[in-house]
Amino acid sequence: MITAIVFIQADVARIPEVAEQIAALDGVSEVYSVTGELDLVAMVRVRKHEDIADVVADRLNKVDGVLSTETHIAFRAFSKHDLESAFALGAEVPND
């Protein structure tokens, strides 16, 4: 699985609508409204590098209200959540 993090500048008056339209796109797993110089951050998860172009260039960039994007490709994932899941494999959950 290939993960791309997409920084998005959007029309400020339409941020919620833009975020919902982006979140509905195939390949987009999450969209965050953020503070700072960006308006939205989208997580794109696809099987092939070529699929990133399909999601970002062909669909996300064409959502009405998207002003600009900057895409970053993830090399590795480091996540406390993933580590906890890996260490919990085979562990029994105590009954309360």
C-alpha positions in Angstrom: 0.0 0.0 0.0 1.3 3.4 -0.9 0.4 6.4 1.2 0.4 10.0 0.0 -0.2 13.0 2.2 -1.8 15.8 0.3 -1.6 19.4 1.6 -4.6 21.4 0.3 -5.3 25.1 0.0 -9.0 25.6 -0.4 -11.6 28.4 -0.8 -12.1 29.4 2.8 -15.8 29.9 2.4 -16.2 26.3 1.2 -13.8 24.2 3.3 -16.4 21.8 4.8 -18.0 21.1 1.3 -14.5 20.7 -0.3 -13.4 18.3 2.5 -16.6 16.2 2.1 -16.1 16.0 -1.7 -12.5 15.0 -1.3 -13.3 12.4 1.4 -15.8 10.8 -1.0 -13.1 10.1 -3.6 -11.9 6.5 -4.1 -8.4 6.3 -2.7 -8.9 9.0 -0.1 -9.0 7.5 3.4 -9.2 10.6 5.5 -9.4 14.4 5.2 -8.4 16.7 8.1 -9.3 20.3 8.5 -6.1 21.9 10.0 -4.8 25.1 11.4 -1.9 27.0 10.0 -1.1 27.8 6.4 -3.0 24.8 5.0 -6.7 24.3 5.0 -7.0 20.6 4.6 -4.7 17.5 4.7 -5.9 14.4 2.8 -4.5 10.9 3.3 -4.4 8.9 0.0 -3.8 5.2 0.1 -3.4 3.3 -3.2 -1.8 0.1 -4.5 0.4 1.6 -7.2 2.3 4.9 -7.7 0.4 5.5 -10.9 -2.9 5.5 -8.8 -1.7 8.6 -7.0 -1.9 10.6 -10.2 -5.4 9.2 -10.8 -6.6 10.3 -7.3 -4.7 13.6 -6.9 -4.2 15.0 -10.4 -7.2 13.7 -12.1 -9.9 14.0 -9.4 -8.8 15.8 -6.2 -7.3 18.8 -8.0 -10.6 19.1 -9.9 -12.8 19.4 -6.9 -14.5 22.9 -7.0 -12.9 25.0 -4.3 -9.4 23.4 -4.3 -7.0 26.2 -5.0 -3.7 24.3 -4.8 -2.1 21.0 -3.6 1.3 19.7 -2.5 1.7 15.9 -2.4 4.2 14.0 -0.3 4.8 10.3 -0.7 5.4 8.3 2.6 8.4 6.0 2.7 7.6 4.2 6.0 4.9 4.4 8.6 5.8 4.7 12.3 2.7 4.4 14.4 2.0 3.7 18.0 -1.4 2.3 17.0 0.2 -0.1 14.5 2.8 -1.3 17.1 0.1 -1.9 19.7 -1.9 -4.0 17.2 1.2 -6.0 16.3 2.1 -6.7 19.9 -1.5 -7.6 20.7 -1.6 -10.5 18.1 -2.5 -13.7 19.9 -2.9 -12.0 23.3 -6.1 -12.8 25.1 -8.3 -10.0 26.2 -9.1 -10.2 30.0 -12.8 -10.5 30.9 -14.0 -7.8 33.1 
